[in-house]
Amino acid sequence: MQSKGLPGLSGPEHIGITVPDLDAAVDFFVNVIGCKLVFDGGASGRNPAFMRTSLSVHPDSELKYCFLRCGHGSNFEVFEYTSPDQNPTPPKNSDIGGHHIAFYVDDIEAAVGHLKSHGITVQGEINHITEGPAAGSTWVYFLSPWGLQLELVSYPNGKGYEAGATVRLWHPGHPEQ
C-alpha cells in the first residue's frame, strides 16, 4: 500500500507574494511588520521559455525577487513582475485564488495600534471568538499599502478545540507543537 502525502514532507518552506513595487514591499515587511531581509535575488532578465514553462506566466514577463524571514514562521519570497497581461488588482478572499496571510501576535491591541501609527488600513474592529473550536481567538484584517489582505491573530490561552485534540494547529509561539 502506498503512503499518503509527499515523501519526506517537513512543512511549508516559503510563501510567494507578488507585489507592484519590490522596494516598497520590502520596506513595509521589514519596517512595519518586522521581517528580516535575507537576500536579494536580483532580476531574471528576459527568458520566454522559462517564464512560460517554469512559472506559467506570459513569455515576455520579467521579475525580480527577494527572500524575507518573518519571526518563527514561514519565509516569504517576494516578487515584482512586469508582464504585458498582468492584473494589477489583488484578489478578494472570495475570489478563486484569493488568500490572506495571518501574523500571530501576543498583544493584538498593541499590534493594531502599531499598524495604525504607520497609516495602515485596519478593517473593522478586533473580533473576539467566544464559542466553538476557535474560542479564545481574536483577529482583525488589515491591508498592505498595495491592497494585499493580511490578518493579525492572537490566542495566548489557546483555542477551544485544543482540550481534546490529538493533532494541534502549528503555533509560531510554540513551534514544538
NORNORUR-V519215 format. One record per residue. N is the residue number from 1. RES is the residue in one small letter. SS is DSSP state (@ for helix, = for strand, . for the rest). Layout:
n: (N:N)
res: (RES:RES)
ss: (SS:SS)
This chain:
n: (1:2:3:4:5:6:7:8:9:10:11:12:13:14:15:16:17:18:19:20:21:22:23:24:25:26:27:28:29:30:31:32:33:34:35:36:37:38:39:40:41:42:43:44:45:46:47:48:49:50:51:52:53:54:55:56:57:58:59:60:61:62:63:64:65:66:67:68:69:70:71:72:73:74:75:76:77:78:79:80:81:82:83:84:85:86:87:88:89:90:91:92:93:94:95:96:97:98:99:100:101:102:103:104:105:106:107:108:109:110:111:112:113:114:115:116:117:118:119:120:121:122:123:124:125:126:127:128:129:130:131:132:133:134:135:136:137:138:139:140:141:142:143:144:145:146:147:148:149:150:151:152:153:154:155:156:157:158:159:160:161:162:163:164:165:166:167:168:169:170:171:172:173:174:175:176:177)
res: (m:q:s:k:g:l:p:g:l:s:g:p:e:h:i:g:i:t:v:p:d:l:d:a:a:v:d:f:f:v:n:v:i:g:c:k:l:v:f:d:g:g:a:s:g:r:n:p:a:f:m:r:t:s:l:s:v:h:p:d:s:e:l:k:y:c:f:l:r:c:g:h:g:s:n:f:e:v:f:e:y:t:s:p:d:q:n:p:t:p:p:k:n:s:d:i:g:g:h:h:i:a:f:y:v:d:d:i:e:a:a:v:g:h:l:k:s:h:g:i:t:v:q:g:e:i:n:h:i:t:e:g:p:a:a:g:s:t:w:v:y:f:l:s:p:w:g:l:q:l:e:l:v:s:y:p:n:g:k:g:y:e:a:g:a:t:v:r:l:w:h:p:g:h:p:e:q)
ss: (.:.:.:.:.:.:.:.:.:.:.:.:.:=:=:=:=:=:.:.:.:@:@:@:@:@:@:@:@:@:@:@:@:.:.:=:=:=:=:=:=:=:=:.:.:.:.:@:@:@:@:@:@:@:@:.:.:.:.:.:.:=:=:=:=:=:=:=:=:.:.:.:.:.:=:=:=:=:=:=:=:=:.:.:.:.:.:.:.:.:.:.:.:.:.:.:.:.:.:.:=:=:=:=:.:.:.:@:@:@:@:@:@:@:@:@:@:.:.:.:.:=:=:=:=:=:=:=:.:.:.:.:.:.:.:.:.:=:=:=:=:=:=:.:.:.:.:.:=:=:=:=:=:=:.:.:.:.:.:@:@:@:@:@:.:.:.:.:.:.:=:.:.:=:.:.:.)
